[in-house]
């Protein structure tokens, strides 16, 4: 069933970025950004280690979304962004907004068009989710998207997202892990670069030993048979919580969705399916 995948799109954004840009290059080489942000590297943005904050914590953002107002211009987001010390994990949608804009500028197209090569290569049937009319791409059990959802403007998802079946997204992640995208702009296999991860303090989590790579959550889960390496990404927003995952060796994939706020529940269901626990 097709739904907005929200932040699951970051995995496919990261893959396209690795194909297009040298991760060591500063974002200012590829995009016009405020002076304080020009030296941030592509790699720091991919790994959420740039020091950028996240607009989700801004009270004015949350109140505007709750009031179902129209989204702000992207320039307003970048101008309002704050930059702390780099090197530590700090999840930032603003960072992935910058990557999205760099891809759009490079490709001369919208977000979905800018990541279409990766989506097509790994077989993900993605539909647009950028304006309110795109809610018609979403499938529901009752056939009609409730008004409390369709009044939400997808433009608030600044990193960009799309509508797809979460199981198809999980299969796409497995195909990336299988090496189907080849090598990135720096000559390194895309799958290797995405899987390379550093620890994240996520507390008790279904992914066990939790890490983040490049557009990819990475976990090491204890099972009765030993250890399973699980990769994937979660997504959450109005109406939905989702997780698309795969075993790191690409031998299995699974996707689950649930009600908004059930992020850990759907992640645990995916982990159980992948590990047979």
C-alpha positions as CSV (number, residue, x, y, z in Angstrom):
1,X,0.0,0.0,0.0
2,X,1.4,3.4,-1.0
3,X,2.2,6.0,1.6
4,X,4.5,8.9,2.2
5,X,7.8,7.4,3.2
6,X,9.0,10.6,4.8
7,X,12.6,10.3,6.0
8,X,13.1,6.9,4.3
9,X,13.8,9.0,1.3
10,X,17.1,10.1,2.9
11,X,18.6,6.7,2.0
12,X,18.0,7.2,-1.7
13,X,19.1,10.8,-1.5
14,X,22.4,9.7,0.1
15,X,22.9,7.1,-2.6
16,X,22.4,9.7,-5.4
17,X,24.6,12.2,-3.6
18,X,27.5,9.7,-3.4
19,X,27.1,9.0,-7.1
20,X,27.2,12.7,-8.0
21,X,29.5,14.5,-5.6
22,X,32.9,13.9,-3.9
23,X,31.9,13.5,-0.2
24,X,35.0,15.5,0.8
25,X,33.9,18.6,-1.1
26,X,32.3,21.5,0.7
27,X,28.6,22.2,0.0
28,X,29.5,25.7,-1.0
29,X,31.0,24.3,-4.2
30,X,27.6,23.0,-5.2
31,X,25.1,25.3,-3.7
32,X,24.6,29.0,-2.7
33,X,24.2,28.9,1.0
34,X,24.7,31.4,3.9
35,X,28.5,32.1,4.4
36,X,28.6,30.3,7.7
37,X,27.5,27.1,6.0
38,X,29.7,27.1,2.9
39,X,32.6,25.0,4.4
40,X,30.4,22.1,5.6
41,X,31.4,19.0,3.7
42,X,29.0,16.8,1.8
43,X,30.1,13.9,4.0
44,X,29.3,15.7,7.2
45,X,25.8,16.4,5.9
46,X,25.3,12.8,4.8
47,X,26.3,11.5,8.3
48,X,24.5,14.2,10.4
49,X,27.8,15.3,11.9
50,X,27.9,18.9,10.5
51,X,26.8,20.6,13.7
52,X,23.6,21.9,12.1
53,X,20.5,22.1,14.2
54,X,17.1,20.7,13.1
55,X,14.0,22.8,12.4
56,X,11.8,20.2,14.0
57,X,12.8,21.6,17.4
58,X,11.8,25.2,16.4
59,X,8.5,26.1,18.2
60,X,7.5,28.3,15.3
61,X,7.9,25.4,12.9
62,X,5.8,23.0,15.0
63,X,3.0,25.6,15.5
64,X,2.9,26.4,11.8
65,X,2.6,22.8,10.8
66,X,-0.1,22.2,13.5
67,X,-2.0,25.1,12.1
68,X,-1.7,23.6,8.6
69,X,-0.1,26.7,7.2
70,X,1.8,26.8,3.9
71,X,5.5,25.9,4.2
72,X,8.2,28.6,4.3
73,X,10.7,29.3,1.6
74,X,13.8,27.1,1.8
75,X,15.9,30.3,2.1
76,X,14.2,31.1,5.4
77,X,15.2,27.7,6.7
78,X,18.9,28.1,5.8
79,X,19.0,31.6,7.1
80,X,17.6,30.6,10.4
81,X,19.9,27.5,10.8
82,X,22.4,27.5,13.6
83,X,25.8,25.7,13.5
84,X,27.4,24.0,16.5
85,X,30.6,22.0,16.7
86,X,31.0,19.4,14.0
87,X,31.9,15.7,14.5
88,X,29.1,14.7,16.8
89,X,25.9,13.0,15.6
90,X,23.1,15.6,15.5
91,X,20.2,14.6,13.3
92,X,19.4,17.4,10.9
93,X,16.8,17.7,8.3
94,X,18.4,21.0,7.3
95,X,21.5,19.1,6.2
96,X,19.5,16.9,3.9
97,X,17.6,19.9,2.6
98,X,21.0,21.2,1.5
99,X,21.8,17.9,-0.2
100,X,18.4,17.9,-1.9
101,X,18.9,21.4,-3.2
102,X,22.4,20.6,-4.5
103,X,21.0,17.6,-6.4
104,X,18.2,19.6,-7.9
105,X,20.6,22.2,-9.0
106,X,22.9,19.6,-10.5
107,X,20.1,17.8,-12.3
108,X,18.0,20.9,-13.2
109,X,14.8,19.2,-11.9
110,X,12.6,18.7,-8.9
111,X,13.5,16.4,-6.0
112,X,11.9,13.2,-7.3
113,X,13.6,13.8,-10.7
114,X,16.9,14.4,-9.0
115,X,16.9,10.9,-7.3
116,X,15.1,9.1,-10.2
117,X,18.3,7.4,-11.5
118,X,18.8,5.6,-8.1
119,X,15.1,4.8,-7.7
120,X,14.9,3.4,-11.2
121,X,18.1,1.4,-10.8
122,X,16.8,-0.4,-7.6
123,X,13.2,-0.8,-8.8
124,X,11.3,1.6,-6.4
125,X,8.0,2.8,-7.9
126,X,8.0,6.3,-6.4
127,X,5.2,8.9,-6.8
128,X,5.5,12.6,-6.1
129,X,4.8,14.0,-2.6
130,X,5.5,17.7,-2.8
131,X,2.2,19.6,-2.9
132,X,-1.2,18.9,-1.3
133,X,-2.7,17.5,-4.6
134,X,-0.1,14.6,-4.2
135,X,-2.1,13.1,-1.4
136,X,-4.2,11.5,-4.2
137,X,-1.2,9.1,-4.7
138,X,-1.6,7.7,-1.2
139,X,-3.6,4.5,-0.8
140,X,-5.7,3.9,2.4
141,X,-8.0,1.2,3.6
142,X,-11.0,3.5,3.3
143,X,-10.0,4.7,-0.2
144,X,-10.0,8.4,0.8
145,X,-7.3,10.3,2.7
146,X,-8.9,11.9,5.7
147,X,-9.2,15.7,5.6
148,X,-6.9,16.1,8.7
149,X,-4.1,14.5,6.7
150,X,-4.8,16.0,3.2
151,X,-4.7,19.5,4.8
152,X,-1.0,18.9,5.6
153,X,1.3,20.4,2.9
154,X,4.1,18.0,1.9
155,X,6.4,21.0,1.3
156,X,7.1,21.0,5.1
157,X,9.2,17.9,4.4
158,X,12.2,20.0,3.4
159,X,14.7,17.2,2.6
160,X,12.1,15.9,0.1
161,X,10.2,12.7,0.1
162,X,7.9,10.6,-2.1
163,X,5.0,8.1,-2.0
164,X,5.8,4.4,-2.3
165,X,5.1,1.0,-0.9
166,X,7.4,0.7,2.1
167,X,8.1,-3.0,1.2
168,X,9.4,-1.8,-2.3
169,X,11.6,0.8,-0.5
170,X,13.0,-2.0,1.6
171,X,13.7,-4.1,-1.5
172,X,15.4,-1.0,-3.0
173,X,17.7,-0.7,0.1
174,X,18.6,-4.4,-0.2
175,X,19.5,-3.9,-3.9
176,X,21.7,-1.0,-2.9
177,X,23.5,-3.2,-0.3
178,X,23.9,-5.8,-3.0
179,X,26.1,-3.4,-4.9
180,X,23.8,-2.6,-7.8
181,X,24.7,1.1,-7.8
182,X,28.4,0.4,-8.3
183,X,31.0,3.1,-7.4
184,X,30.5,6.6,-6.2
185,X,32.1,9.8,-7.5
186,X,35.1,9.2,-5.2
187,X,35.7,5.7,-6.6
188,X,34.4,3.9,-3.6
189,X,31.5,1.3,-3.7
190,X,28.3,3.1,-2.8
191,X,27.1,0.3,-0.6
192,X,30.4,0.3,1.4
193,X,30.3,4.0,1.9
194,X,26.6,3.9,3.1
195,X,27.2,1.0,5.5
196,X,30.3,2.6,7.2
197,X,28.8,3.9,10.4
198,X,29.6,5.5,13.7
199,X,27.8,4.9,17.0
200,X,24.6,6.8,18.0
201,X,23.3,7.1,21.5
202,X,19.8,5.9,20.9
203,X,19.2,4.2,24.2
204,X,17.4,0.9,24.1
205,X,16.4,0.4,20.5
206,X,15.2,-2.4,18.3
207,X,18.3,-2.1,16.2
208,X,20.4,-3.1,19.2
209,X,23.9,-1.5,18.8
210,X,22.7,1.5,16.9
211,X,24.8,3.5,14.4
212,X,24.3,5.9,11.5
213,X,26.2,5.7,8.2
214,X,25.5,7.8,5.1
215,X,21.7,8.1,4.8
216,X,21.4,4.7,6.5
217,X,20.7,3.5,10.1
218,X,22.9,0.5,10.9
219,X,22.2,-1.9,13.8
220,X,23.8,-5.0,15.2
221,X,21.1,-7.2,16.7
222,X,21.7,-10.2,18.9
223,X,19.8,-13.3,17.9
224,X,19.7,-16.9,19.0
225,X,22.1,-17.8,16.2
226,X,24.5,-14.9,16.9
227,X,24.5,-11.4,15.5
228,X,22.5,-9.9,12.6
229,X,23.6,-6.7,10.9
230,X,20.5,-4.7,9.9
231,X,20.4,-1.6,7.8
232,X,17.5,0.7,6.9
233,X,15.8,3.9,7.7
234,X,12.7,5.1,9.5
235,X,10.2,7.7,8.4
236,X,7.5,9.5,10.4
237,X,5.1,12.3,9.8
238,X,1.4,13.1,9.7
239,X,-0.5,9.8,9.6
240,X,2.4,7.4,9.4
241,X,5.4,5.8,11.1
242,X,7.4,3.5,8.8
243,X,10.6,1.5,8.6
244,X,12.3,0.0,5.6
245,X,15.1,-2.4,6.4
246,X,17.4,-5.1,5.0
247,X,20.1,-7.4,6.2
248,X,23.4,-5.8,5.4
249,X,24.4,-8.8,3.2
250,X,21.2,-8.1,1.1
251,X,19.7,-11.5,1.6
252,X,16.4,-10.3,3.0
253,X,14.4,-7.1,3.2
254,X,11.2,-6.0,5.0
255,X,9.1,-2.9,5.4
256,X,6.4,-2.0,7.9
257,X,4.1,0.9,8.5
258,X,1.9,1.9,11.4
259,X,0.1,4.9,12.9
260,X,1.9,8.2,13.5
261,X,4.2,7.9,16.6
262,X,4.7,4.2,16.4
263,X,8.3,4.5,15.2
264,X,9.9,1.9,17.5
265,X,7.0,-0.5,17.1
266,X,7.3,-0.7,13.3
267,X,11.1,-0.9,13.6
268,X,10.8,-3.8,15.9
269,X,8.5,-5.6,13.6
270,X,10.9,-5.2,10.7
271,X,13.8,-6.4,12.9
272,X,11.8,-9.5,13.9
273,X,10.9,-10.3,10.3
274,X,14.6,-10.0,9.2
275,X,16.0,-12.0,12.0
276,X,13.3,-14.6,12.4
277,X,13.0,-13.9,16.1
